[in-house]
Amino acid sequence: MDTAGATRILAVVTPDSGLVGPGGAPVFMAHSQEEQERLALLLARIMGGVPHDLENGVYIVVKHS
């Protein structure tokens, strides 16, 4: 199986767990928009990923390979 160019979701950051379905990525809860943005940026730095705002109250941190 060729995985070149694969993208993996490393983390999900949301204020409402109801916005996220079950999956393999850890979900981090934030209490405010500011905390959500900061947490997504910090997780991206730590995990070597890139944060993306889905504009529905959810940020994902992904690893582009």
MMTF fields as JSON, N, C-alpha, C and O atoms, coordinates in Angstrom:
{
  "mmtfVersion": "1.0.0",
  "mmtfProducer": "UNKNOWN",
  "numBonds": 259,
  "numAtoms": 260,
  "numGroups": 65,
  "numChains": 1,
  "numModels": 1,
  "chainsPerModel": [1],
  "groupsPerChain": [65],
  "chainIdList": ["A"],
  "bondAtomList": [4, 2, 8, 6, 12, 10, 16, 14, 20, 18, 24, 22, 28, 26, 32, 30, 36, 34, 40, 38, 44, 42, 48, 46, 52, 50, 56, 54, 60, 58, 64, 62, 68, 66, 72, 70, 76, 74, 80, 78, 84, 82, 88, 86, 92, 90, 96, 94, 100, 98, 104, 102, 108, 106, 112, 110, 116, 114, 120, 118, 124, 122, 128, 126, 132, 130, 136, 134, 140, 138, 144, 142, 148, 146, 152, 150, 156, 154, 160, 158, 164, 162, 168, 166, 172, 170, 176, 174, 180, 178, 184, 182, 188, 186, 192, 190, 196, 194, 200, 198, 204, 202, 208, 206, 212, 210, 216, 214, 220, 218, 224, 222, 228, 226, 232, 230, 236, 234, 240, 238, 244, 242, 248, 246, 252, 250, 256, 254],
  "bondOrderList": [1, 1, 1, 1, 1, 1, 1, 1, 1, 1, 1, 1, 1, 1, 1, 1, 1, 1, 1, 1, 1, 1, 1, 1, 1, 1, 1, 1, 1, 1, 1, 1, 1, 1, 1, 1, 1, 1, 1, 1, 1, 1, 1, 1, 1, 1, 1, 1, 1, 1, 1, 1, 1, 1, 1, 1, 1, 1, 1, 1, 1, 1, 1, 1],
  "groupList": [{"groupName": "MET", "atomNameList": ["N", "CA", "C", "O"], "elementList": ["N", "C", "C", "O"], "formalChargeList": [0, 0, 0, 0], "bondAtomList": [1, 0, 2, 1, 3, 2], "bondOrderList": [1, 1, 2], "singleLetterCode": "M", "chemCompType": "L-PEPTIDE LINKING"}, {"groupName": "ASP", "atomNameList": ["N", "CA", "C", "O"], "elementList": ["N", "C", "C", "O"], "formalChargeList": [0, 0, 0, 0], "bondAtomList": [1, 0, 2, 1, 3, 2], "bondOrderList": [1, 1, 2], "singleLetterCode": "D", "chemCompType": "L-PEPTIDE LINKING"}, {"groupName": "THR", "atomNameList": ["N", "CA", "C", "O"], "elementList": ["N", "C", "C", "O"], "formalChargeList": [0, 0, 0, 0], "bondAtomList": [1, 0, 2, 1, 3, 2], "bondOrderList": [1, 1, 2], "singleLetterCode": "T", "chemCompType": "L-PEPTIDE LINKING"}, {"groupName": "ALA", "atomNameList": ["N", "CA", "C", "O"], "elementList": ["N", "C", "C", "O"], "formalChargeList": [0, 0, 0, 0], "bondAtomList": [1, 0, 2, 1, 3, 2], "bondOrderList": [1, 1, 2], "singleLetterCode": "A", "chemCompType": "L-PEPTIDE LINKING"}, {"groupName": "GLY", "atomNameList": ["N", "CA", "C", "O"], "elementList": ["N", "C", "C", "O"], "formalChargeList": [0, 0, 0, 0], "bondAtomList": [1, 0, 2, 1, 3, 2], "bondOrderList": [1, 1, 2], "singleLetterCode": "G", "chemCompType": "PEPTIDE LINKING"}, {"groupName": "ARG", "atomNameList": ["N", "CA", "C", "O"], "elementList": ["N", "C", "C", "O"], "formalChargeList": [0, 0, 0, 0], "bondAtomList": [1, 0, 2, 1, 3, 2], "bondOrderList": [1, 1, 2], "singleLetterCode": "R", "chemCompType": "L-PEPTIDE LINKING"}, {"groupName": "ILE", "atomNameList": ["N", "CA", "C", "O"], "elementList": ["N", "C", "C", "O"], "formalChargeList": [0, 0, 0, 0], "bondAtomList": [1, 0, 2, 1, 3, 2], "bondOrderList": [1, 1, 2], "singleLetterCode": "I", "chemCompType": "L-PEPTIDE LINKING"}, {"groupName": "LEU", "atomNameList": ["N", "CA", "C", "O"], "elementList": ["N", "C", "C", "O"], "formalChargeList": [0, 0, 0, 0], "bondAtomList": [1, 0, 2, 1, 3, 2], "bondOrderList": [1, 1, 2], "singleLetterCode": "L", "chemCompType": "L-PEPTIDE LINKING"}, {"groupName": "VAL", "atomNameList": ["N", "CA", "C", "O"], "elementList": ["N", "C", "C", "O"], "formalChargeList": [0, 0, 0, 0], "bondAtomList": [1, 0, 2, 1, 3, 2], "bondOrderList": [1, 1, 2], "singleLetterCode": "V", "chemCompType": "L-PEPTIDE LINKING"}, {"groupName": "PRO", "atomNameList": ["N", "CA", "C", "O"], "elementList": ["N", "C", "C", "O"], "formalChargeList": [0, 0, 0, 0], "bondAtomList": [1, 0, 2, 1, 3, 2], "bondOrderList": [1, 1, 2], "singleLetterCode": "P", "chemCompType": "L-PEPTIDE LINKING"}, {"groupName": "SER", "atomNameList": ["N", "CA", "C", "O"], "elementList": ["N", "C", "C", "O"], "formalChargeList": [0, 0, 0, 0], "bondAtomList": [1, 0, 2, 1, 3, 2], "bondOrderList": [1, 1, 2], "singleLetterCode": "S", "chemCompType": "L-PEPTIDE LINKING"}, {"groupName": "PHE", "atomNameList": ["N", "CA", "C", "O"], "elementList": ["N", "C", "C", "O"], "formalChargeList": [0, 0, 0, 0], "bondAtomList": [1, 0, 2, 1, 3, 2], "bondOrderList": [1, 1, 2], "singleLetterCode": "F", "chemCompType": "L-PEPTIDE LINKING"}, {"groupName": "HIS", "atomNameList": ["N", "CA", "C", "O"], "elementList": ["N", "C", "C", "O"], "formalChargeList": [0, 0, 0, 0], "bondAtomList": [1, 0, 2, 1, 3, 2], "bondOrderList": [1, 1, 2], "singleLetterCode": "H", "chemCompType": "L-PEPTIDE LINKING"}, {"groupName": "GLN", "atomNameList": ["N", "CA", "C", "O"], "elementList": ["N", "C", "C", "O"], "formalChargeList": [0, 0, 0, 0], "bondAtomList": [1, 0, 2, 1, 3, 2], "bondOrderList": [1, 1, 2], "singleLetterCode": "Q", "chemCompType": "L-PEPTIDE LINKING"}, {"groupName": "GLU", "atomNameList": ["N", "CA", "C", "O"], "elementList": ["N", "C", "C", "O"], "formalChargeList": [0, 0, 0, 0], "bondAtomList": [1, 0, 2, 1, 3, 2], "bondOrderList": [1, 1, 2], "singleLetterCode": "E", "chemCompType": "L-PEPTIDE LINKING"}, {"groupName": "ASN", "atomNameList": ["N", "CA", "C", "O"], "elementList": ["N", "C", "C", "O"], "formalChargeList": [0, 0, 0, 0], "bondAtomList": [1, 0, 2, 1, 3, 2], "bondOrderList": [1, 1, 2], "singleLetterCode": "N", "chemCompType": "L-PEPTIDE LINKING"}, {"groupName": "TYR", "atomNameList": ["N", "CA", "C", "O"], "elementList": ["N", "C", "C", "O"], "formalChargeList": [0, 0, 0, 0], "bondAtomList": [1, 0, 2, 1, 3, 2], "bondOrderList": [1, 1, 2], "singleLetterCode": "Y", "chemCompType": "L-PEPTIDE LINKING"}, {"groupName": "LYS", "atomNameList": ["N", "CA", "C", "O"], "elementList": ["N", "C", "C", "O"], "formalChargeList": [0, 0, 0, 0], "bondAtomList": [1, 0, 2, 1, 3, 2], "bondOrderList": [1, 1, 2], "singleLetterCode": "K", "chemCompType": "L-PEPTIDE LINKING"}],
  "groupTypeList": [0, 1, 2, 3, 4, 3, 2, 5, 6, 7, 3, 8, 8, 2, 9, 1, 10, 4, 7, 8, 4, 9, 4, 4, 3, 9, 8, 11, 0, 3, 12, 10, 13, 14, 14, 13, 14, 5, 7, 3, 7, 7, 7, 3, 5, 6, 0, 4, 4, 8, 9, 12, 1, 7, 14, 15, 4, 8, 16, 6, 8, 8, 17, 12, 10],
  "groupIdList": [1, 2, 3, 4, 5, 6, 7, 8, 9, 10, 11, 12, 13, 14, 15, 16, 17, 18, 19, 20, 21, 22, 23, 24, 25, 26, 27, 28, 29, 30, 31, 32, 33, 34, 35, 36, 37, 38, 39, 40, 41, 42, 43, 44, 45, 46, 47, 48, 49, 50, 51, 52, 53, 54, 55, 56, 57, 58, 59, 60, 61, 62, 63, 64, 65],
  "secStructList": [7, 7, 7, 6, 6, 7, 3, 3, 3, 3, 3, 3, 3, 3, 1, 7, 4, 4, 4, 1, 7, 1, 7, 1, 1, 7, 3, 3, 3, 7, 1, 1, 2, 2, 2, 2, 2, 2, 2, 2, 2, 2, 2, 2, 2, 2, 2, 6, 7, 3, 3, 3, 3, 7, 1, 1, 1, 7, 3, 3, 3, 3, 3, 3, 7],
  "xCoordList": [0.852, 0.0, 0.885, 1.793, 0.639, 1.419, 0.801, -0.367, 1.599, 1.09, 1.72, 1.611, 2.375, 2.989, 1.903, 0.852, 2.171, 1.216, 0.065, -0.901, 0.154, -0.927, -0.954, 0.087, -2.144, -2.335, -3.007, -3.988, -2.458, -3.016, -3.519, -2.861, -4.667, -5.166, -4.525, -4.702, -3.781, -3.07, -3.885, -3.765, -4.718, -5.486, -6.681, -6.685, -7.686, -8.881, -9.064, -8.949, -9.353, -9.574, -10.954, -11.24, -11.8, -13.173, -13.721, -13.253, -14.695, -15.351, -16.532, -17.073, -16.931, -18.121, -17.828, -17.709, -17.714, -17.382, -18.462, -18.201, -19.656, -20.735, -20.484, -21.147, -19.522, -19.185, -18.252, -18.014, -17.724, -16.71, -17.21, -17.687, -17.096, -17.475, -16.332, -15.234, -16.582, -15.533, -14.456, -14.738, -13.239, -12.135, -10.855, -10.862, -9.761, -8.491, -7.72, -6.789, -8.081, -7.335, -7.834, -9.035, -6.909, -7.335, -8.087, -7.758, -9.09, -9.905, -9.558, -9.595, -9.224, -8.891, -10.013, -10.443, -10.484, -11.569, -11.015, -10.067, -11.618, -11.229, -12.45, -13.586, -12.198, -13.304, -13.629, -14.656, -12.764, -13.008, -12.338, -11.515, -12.692, -12.084, -10.582, -9.794, -10.19, -8.766, -8.003, -6.933, -8.563, -7.908, -7.837, -6.844, -8.868, -8.9, -7.791, -7.075, -7.65, -6.612, -5.218, -4.343, -5.024, -3.715, -3.37, -2.237, -4.336, -4.117, -3.804, -2.92, -4.52, -4.257, -2.84, -2.148, -2.406, -1.055, 0.021, 1.021, -0.186, 0.786, 0.883, 1.982, -0.253, -0.246, 0.437, 1.164, 0.199, 0.837, 2.359, 3.076, 2.846, 4.294, 4.861, 5.892, 4.195, 4.672, 4.667, 5.607, 3.614, 3.444, 4.046, 4.054, 4.548, 5.108, 4.048, 4.28, 2.885, 1.78, 1.394, 2.098, 0.256, -0.259, -1.708, -2.506, -2.063, -3.453, -4.332, -3.901, -5.552, -6.521, -7.843, -8.337, -8.418, -9.724, -10.782, -10.801, -11.658, -12.717, -13.912, -14.868, -13.857, -14.879, -16.249, -17.279, -16.25, -17.503, -17.354, -18.122, -16.336, -16.063, -15.027, -14.801, -14.394, -13.416, -12.108, -12.1, -11.005, -9.684, -9.136, -9.359, -8.411, -7.695, -6.215, -5.842, -5.392, -3.942, -3.595, -3.836, -3.029, -2.728, -1.244, -0.523, -0.81, 0.569, 0.526, -0.006, 1.078, 1.17, 2.497, 3.551, 2.444, 3.707, 3.929, 4.941],
  "yCoordList": [-1.187, 0.0, 1.234, 1.345, 2.14, 3.371, 4.439, 4.792, 4.96, 5.99, 7.345, 8.255, 7.501, 8.781, 9.853, 9.639, 10.992, 12.093, 11.929, 12.691, 10.949, 10.713, 11.816, 12.355, 12.142, 13.12, 12.421, 11.697, 12.653, 12.038, 13.113, 14.138, 12.892, 13.799, 13.387, 12.26, 14.308, 14.031, 14.398, 13.749, 15.439, 15.912, 16.726, 17.279, 16.785, 17.594, 18.492, 18.037, 19.781, 20.729, 21.349, 21.912, 21.242, 21.717, 22.162, 21.687, 23.059, 23.412, 22.485, 22.507, 21.668, 20.832, 19.447, 19.293, 18.449, 17.102, 16.516, 15.555, 17.077, 16.629, 16.937, 16.379, 17.832, 18.183, 17.165, 17.209, 16.252, 15.315, 13.889, 13.509, 13.111, 11.706, 10.867, 11.378, 9.596, 8.717, 8.517, 8.521, 8.344, 8.138, 7.875, 7.688, 7.861, 7.523, 8.694, 8.489, 9.925, 11.097, 11.542, 11.513, 11.952, 12.464, 13.787, 14.613, 13.974, 15.192, 16.008, 15.492, 17.274, 18.197, 19.212, 19.789, 19.424, 20.358, 21.733, 21.847, 22.776, 24.155, 24.89, 24.602, 25.844, 26.572, 27.891, 28.505, 28.333, 29.584, 29.523, 28.645, 30.452, 30.538, 30.79, 30.195, 31.671, 31.961, 30.714, 30.416, 29.99, 28.771, 27.729, 27.013, 27.648, 26.688, 26.978, 26.066, 28.226, 28.609, 28.353, 27.824, 28.733, 28.554, 27.075, 26.673, 26.272, 24.845, 24.174, 23.32, 24.557, 23.993, 24.344, 23.495, 25.578, 25.982, 25.25, 24.804, 25.127, 24.423, 22.941, 22.395, 22.304, 20.896, 20.7, 19.728, 21.624, 21.533, 21.612, 20.851, 22.517, 22.633, 21.364, 20.855, 20.864, 19.678, 18.448, 17.653, 18.3, 17.095, 17.208, 16.235, 18.387, 18.582, 18.594, 18.142, 19.115, 19.165, 20.598, 21.55, 20.722, 22.021, 22.139, 21.234, 23.249, 23.414, 23.929, 24.752, 23.435, 23.875, 24.157, 23.33, 25.331, 25.711, 25.224, 25.654, 24.335, 23.827, 24.776, 24.518, 25.867, 26.921, 26.419, 26.979, 25.366, 24.865, 24.647, 23.91, 25.313, 25.145, 24.078, 23.717, 23.569, 22.497, 22.879, 23.361, 22.651, 22.732, 21.315, 20.513, 21.011, 19.752, 20.05, 21.037, 19.196, 19.269, 18.077, 16.929, 18.353, 17.285, 17.227, 18.216, 16.048, 15.822, 15.517, 14.484, 16.398, 16.193, 15.507, 15.983, 14.399, 13.715, 13.623, 13.079],
  "zCoordList": [0.0, 0.0, 0.0, 0.824, -0.892, -0.994, -0.109, -0.273, 0.843, 1.754, 1.468, 2.29, 0.327, -0.025, -0.119, -0.723, 0.481, 0.452, 1.424, 1.375, 2.305, 3.264, 4.314, 4.689, 4.778, 5.844, 7.013, 6.844, 8.215, 9.418, 10.368, 10.547, 10.974, 12.004, 13.325, 13.788, 13.922, 15.168, 16.399, 17.439, 16.291, 17.443, 16.97, 15.87, 17.821, 17.577, 18.792, 19.93, 18.546, 19.642, 19.438, 18.381, 20.448, 20.325, 21.682, 22.717, 21.695, 22.956, 23.261, 24.366, 22.271, 22.411, 21.837, 20.621, 22.696, 22.24, 21.327, 20.602, 21.355, 20.484, 19.02, 18.145, 18.74, 17.357, 16.718, 15.51, 17.519, 17.049, 17.221, 18.291, 16.164, 16.231, 16.78, 17.001, 16.998, 17.495, 16.432, 15.234, 16.884, 15.953, 16.7, 17.917, 15.978, 16.581, 17.152, 17.931, 16.788, 17.246, 18.623, 18.892, 19.491, 20.794, 20.653, 19.802, 21.49, 21.484, 22.72, 23.837, 22.527, 23.614, 23.717, 22.718, 24.945, 25.188, 25.546, 26.322, 24.971, 25.254, 25.806, 25.428, 26.707, 27.343, 26.656, 26.947, 25.747, 25.032, 23.666, 23.407, 22.804, 21.477, 21.585, 20.85, 22.503, 22.705, 23.131, 22.601, 24.091, 24.564, 23.447, 23.325, 22.651, 21.552, 20.533, 20.12, 20.134, 19.181, 19.751, 19.065, 21.004, 21.649, 21.783, 21.518, 22.192, 22.357, 21.011, 20.932, 19.969, 18.64, 18.175, 17.611, 18.405, 18.012, 18.808, 18.245, 20.116, 20.958, 20.583, 20.481, 20.381, 19.989, 18.636, 18.434, 17.718, 16.403, 16.53, 15.88, 17.353, 17.569, 18.193, 17.753, 19.201, 19.915, 19.01, 19.026, 18.228, 17.416, 16.014, 15.26, 15.667, 14.337, 13.253, 12.132, 13.6, 12.649, 12.313, 12.648, 11.644, 11.217, 11.695, 11.454, 12.375, 12.81, 11.665, 10.857, 11.612, 10.606, 11.299, 12.065, 11.028, 11.563, 10.585, 9.432, 11.028, 10.155, 10.08, 9.349, 10.831, 10.848, 11.297, 10.923, 12.096, 12.665, 14.166, 14.784, 14.742, 16.158, 16.441, 17.596, 15.39, 15.554, 14.862, 13.73, 15.573, 14.977, 14.915, 15.821, 13.831, 13.771, 13.579, 12.945, 14.128, 13.92, 13.04, 13.414, 11.867, 10.923, 10.618, 10.742, 10.217, 9.786, 8.307, 7.903, 7.492, 6.053, 5.771, 6.194, 5.063, 4.755, 3.263, 2.822]
}
